[in-house]
Amino acid sequence: MVKYFGPELDATFAALSDATRRGILARLAQGEASVSELAAPYEISLPGVSKHLRVLERAKLMARRKDGRVNRCRLVAEPMKDAAEWIEHYRQFWEQQFDALARFLAQPQRKGKETCQRHNRAPKRGFKSGGYSRRRVRQSSKLGQNPKN
């Protein structure tokens, strides 16, 4: 069973949900960079890039240090490890589901009454799941009677 990591995992997924932030992280995976270097490929303002960087910092995916007047940023990949573990659990689940489906589809299909026999049975009276009840029959037959009675 996968453990729930709490607000940290939520912050990681929220940070990774934006293409600009994923692009910034991809750039930081190549090495440390200044804020202006990170902003260069995007057609957004420096304050806009700074907002993205704050989201990455709150998610602890990035660390910033001041080098004179220049802010240098570096990748912190540890929170992505927790996200990857969470996703891995569900990847295994879906692989098992797809394997079971493949096994089912690989079975030879029976033709004729054998496969549908269970579904072709007449519904039993008095059961909610099959047929109709006597009460419904009586009520419906009263609806069709002549109102003169």
Secondary structure as UniProt FT lines:
FT   HELIX           7..16
FT   HELIX           19..29
FT   STRAND          33..34
FT   HELIX           35..39
FT   TURN            40..41
FT   HELIX           46..58
FT   TURN            59..60
FT   STRAND          62..67
FT   TURN            68..69
FT   STRAND          70..75
FT   HELIX           78..106
FT   HELIX           113..116
FT   TURN            117..119
FT   TURN            125..126
FT   HELIX           134..143
FT   TURN            147..148
//
